[in-house]
Amino acid sequence: MKGFASYHNHSVWSDGGDTIEAMLAACAEAGLDEAGLSDHYGFYPGPPQDWSMRRERLPDYLAVLASLRDASGRLQVRTGLEIDYFPDTFDQTREALAAVEVDYLIGSVHFVGGFPVDAASSWWEALSQERIDEVWRAYLGLIRDMAATRFFDFVGHLDLPKKYGFRPEADLSGEILATLNAIAEAGMAMEINTAGMHLPAGQVYPEPWILAEARQREIPILINADAHRAAHVTRSFEAAAGLAHAAGYTHLARYHHRERSAVPLP
């Protein structure tokens, strides 16, 4: 795993199954250069979500990561958050994080209105194909809106609605390309998220043709596992690297204090 970093990881501070310490230990054992935690954080319309960190716990979370950074040895520990984007509460999110020091913020969309995109396949099974297409279209619109805020560092799991295998029948290629244009214009990067390979989607997020279009727009990339267990922190990284090479990528993005740099793609 030399040359790789693993930034999109969740611990028991949100919906992960292992401690921060266990996640970082697995990253060190894998031989990674850098690793970060990115537990869920956001201002949810309605009741707080049980899979997201409670907002009052954020200072303690940051303190734990700071203490581990000082004792991490060779492994460079980075501090991140996965921010759930909601247009109605974005101003609150931005205000809450204005003075918070992190290395990167992942911008993600998990809800289209009250519809939880990745909660369970049963939510999708109840929809007509027309409604499935509408959810996809609305999701892509939210990604574009999120990019336009210019608040986030990279986009998480770009085509997440395919998680349970429910794909649009309408041709949304134009909307996908417009979404990539918005990401490029915002100066954001995008992850190759390997979690989809181990779910009904059966492939990384985003799929290869979208990755190739991202390369054409010079959108930087990272490779992440979206790990919720220590055993998964580098899951399928070699396969993702192969896809990145095939799309024409030669470098991966790294982050420190919200500043992006590039390292050669292994």
C-alpha positions in Angstrom: 0.0 0.0 0.0 3.0 2.3 -0.3 2.0 5.5 -2.1 -1.7 5.3 -1.0 -3.6 7.2 1.6 -7.0 6.4 3.1 -9.1 9.4 4.0 -12.7 8.3 3.9 -13.1 6.2 7.1 -15.8 6.0 9.8 -15.4 5.0 13.4 -17.7 4.4 16.4 -18.0 8.2 16.6 -20.6 8.0 13.8 -21.7 4.8 12.0 -18.4 2.8 12.0 -17.9 -0.4 13.9 -14.4 0.1 15.3 -12.6 2.8 17.3 -10.5 5.6 15.8 -7.5 3.9 17.3 -8.3 0.6 15.6 -8.9 2.2 12.2 -5.6 4.1 12.3 -3.7 1.0 13.5 -5.1 -0.9 10.5 -3.9 1.9 8.2 -0.4 1.8 9.7 -0.3 -2.0 9.4 -1.3 -1.8 5.8 1.8 0.5 5.2 -0.1 3.6 4.2 1.6 6.9 4.1 -1.4 8.9 5.4 -4.7 8.1 6.9 -7.7 10.2 8.1 -11.0 9.8 9.8 -14.1 11.4 8.4 -17.0 10.6 10.6 -20.4 11.9 9.6 -21.4 15.4 10.7 -24.2 17.6 9.6 -27.3 19.7 10.5 -30.1 17.4 9.6 -33.6 18.8 9.0 -35.7 17.1 11.7 -34.4 14.8 14.4 -30.6 14.0 14.5 -29.6 10.9 12.6 -28.3 8.0 14.8 -25.5 7.3 12.2 -24.0 10.7 12.5 -21.9 12.3 15.2 -23.8 14.5 17.6 -22.7 18.1 17.0 -21.8 18.7 20.6 -19.2 15.9 20.4 -17.2 17.5 17.6 -14.6 19.2 19.9 -13.9 15.9 21.6 -13.6 14.1 18.3 -11.0 16.6 17.1 -9.1 16.4 20.4 -8.9 12.6 20.1 -7.5 12.8 16.6 -5.0 15.5 17.6 -3.7 13.3 20.4 -3.3 10.4 18.0 -1.6 12.5 15.4 1.2 13.3 17.9 1.7 9.6 18.7 1.2 8.1 15.3 4.9 7.4 14.4 5.5 7.1 10.6 1.8 7.3 9.7 0.6 10.8 8.9 -2.8 11.2 10.5 -5.2 13.6 8.9 -8.4 15.0 10.4 -11.5 15.1 8.3 -15.3 15.1 8.4 -17.9 13.8 5.9 -20.5 16.6 5.7 -24.0 15.7 4.8 -25.2 18.5 2.5 -28.7 20.0 3.0 -29.5 23.3 1.2 -31.8 24.4 4.0 -29.2 24.0 6.7 -26.0 24.7 4.9 -25.5 28.1 6.4 -25.7 26.6 9.9 -23.1 24.0 8.9 -20.7 26.6 7.5 -21.1 28.8 10.6 -20.5 25.8 12.9 -17.3 24.8 11.1 -15.9 28.3 10.4 -13.3 28.1 13.2 -12.8 24.4 13.1 -9.3 23.2 12.0 -9.4 20.1 9.8 -7.4 18.8 6.9 -10.3 18.1 4.6 -14.1 18.1 4.3 -15.9 15.5 2.2 -19.1 16.8 0.6 -21.7 14.2 0.3 -25.4 13.9 -0.4 -27.3 11.1 1.4 -30.9 12.5 1.3 -33.1 13.8 -1.5 -35.7 15.7 0.4 -36.9 13.1 3.0 -35.7 10.2 0.8 -32.6 8.4 2.2 -30.6 7.5 -0.8 -28.4 4.8 0.8 -30.4 3.6 3.8 -31.9 0.4 2.5 -33.0 -1.2 -0.7 -36.6 -1.3 0.5 -36.9 2.5 0.0 -36.1 2.1 -3.7 -38.2 -1.0 -4.1 -41.3 1.1 -3.3 -40.6 3.5 -6.2 -41.8 3.4 -9.8 -39.1 3.7 -12.4 -40.2 7.2 -13.1 -39.7 8.1 -9.5 -36.3 6.4 -9.5 -35.3 8.6 -12.4 -36.6 11.7 -10.5 -34.5 10.8 -7.4 -31.4 10.4 -9.5 -32.0 13.7 -11.2 -32.6 15.5 -7.9 -29.6 13.9 -6.4 -27.3 15.2 -9.2 -28.8 18.6 -8.8 -27.9 18.6 -5.1 -24.3 17.6 -5.9 -24.1 20.6 -8.3 -25.5 22.9 -5.6 -23.0 21.5 -3.1 -20.1 22.1 -5.4 -21.3 25.7 -6.0 -20.8 26.5 -2.3 -17.1 26.0 -2.8 -16.9 24.9 0.8 -15.9 21.3 0.4 -12.6 19.7 -0.6 -13.8 16.6 -2.5 -17.0 14.8 -3.5 -17.9 11.6 -1.8 -19.3 8.6 -3.8 -20.5 10.6 -6.7 -23.1 8.2 -8.1 -24.3 6.8 -4.7 -27.9 6.2 -5.8 -26.8 3.0 -7.7 -25.8 1.5 -4.3 -28.6 -1.1 -4.3 -28.7 -1.6 -8.1 -31.5 0.9 -8.9 -30.4 2.8 -12.0 -32.1 5.4 -14.1 -33.7 4.4 -17.4 -33.8 8.0 -18.5 -30.7 9.3 -20.2 -29.0 11.4 -17.4 -25.6 11.6 -19.1 -26.1 15.3 -19.8 -26.8 15.9 -16.1 -23.9 13.8 -15.0 -21.6 15.8 -17.3 -23.0 19.1 -16.0 -22.3 17.8 -12.5 -18.7 17.1 -13.4 -18.4 20.6 -14.9 -19.7 22.0 -11.6 -17.1 20.0 -9.6 -14.3 21.2 -11.9 -15.4 24.8 -11.8 -15.5 24.7 -8.0 -11.9 23.4 -7.9 -13.0 20.2 -6.0 -11.5 16.8 -6.2 -13.5 13.5 -6.4 -12.9 10.1 -4.8 -12.9 6.7 -6.3 -14.8 5.0 -3.6 -14.3 1.2 -3.6 -17.3 0.4 -1.3 -19.6 0.0 -4.2 -17.7 -3.0 -5.4 -18.8 -4.9 -2.4 -22.5 -3.9 -2.6 -25.3 -4.6 -5.1 -23.9 -1.8 -7.3 -21.0 -4.1 -8.1 -18.6 -1.3 -9.1 -16.7 1.7 -7.7 -18.3 5.1 -7.3 -18.1 6.6 -9.9 -18.3 4.1 -12.8 -15.5 4.1 -15.3 -17.0 6.3 -18.0 -17.7 9.0 -15.4 -14.1 8.7 -14.2 -12.8 9.1 -17.7 -14.9 12.3 -18.2 -13.6 13.6 -14.8 -10.0 13.1 -16.2 -10.9 15.1 -19.3 -11.9 18.0 -16.9 -8.7 17.6 -14.9 -10.6 16.8 -11.7 -8.2 15.5 -9.1 -8.9 12.1 -7.5 -8.4 10.2 -4.3 -8.8 6.5 -3.7 -10.9 5.7 -0.6 -12.6 2.6 0.8 -15.4 4.4 2.8 -14.4 1.9 5.5 -16.6 1.3 8.5 -14.4 -1.5 9.8 -10.7 -1.7 10.3 -10.4 -4.6 8.0 -11.6 -2.5 5.1 -9.4 0.6 5.2 -7.6 -0.4 1.9 -10.2 -2.7 0.4 -9.8 -3.0 -3.4 -7.3 -0.1 -3.7 -5.3 -2.0 -6.3 -8.4 -2.4 -8.5 -9.3 1.3 -8.1 -5.7 2.3 -9.0 -6.1 0.2 -12.2 -9.2 2.0 -13.1 -7.6 5.4 -12.4 -4.6 4.5 -14.7 -7.0 3.3 -17.4 -8.8 6.7 -17.3 -5.5 8.5 -17.7 -4.7 9.6 -14.2 -1.1 9.8 -13.0 -1.5 11.4 -9.6 -3.6 11.2 -6.4 -4.6 14.1 -4.3 -3.6 14.6 -0.7 -4.8 17.2 1.9 -3.2 19.0 4.8 -4.8 22.0 6.5 -7.3 22.2 3.5 -4.4 22.6 1.1 -4.3 20.0 -1.8 -1.1 18.5 -3.1 -0.4 15.6 -5.5 1.6 12.4 -5.3 2.2 9.8 -8.1 -0.5 7.2 -8.5 1.0 3.8 -7.5 
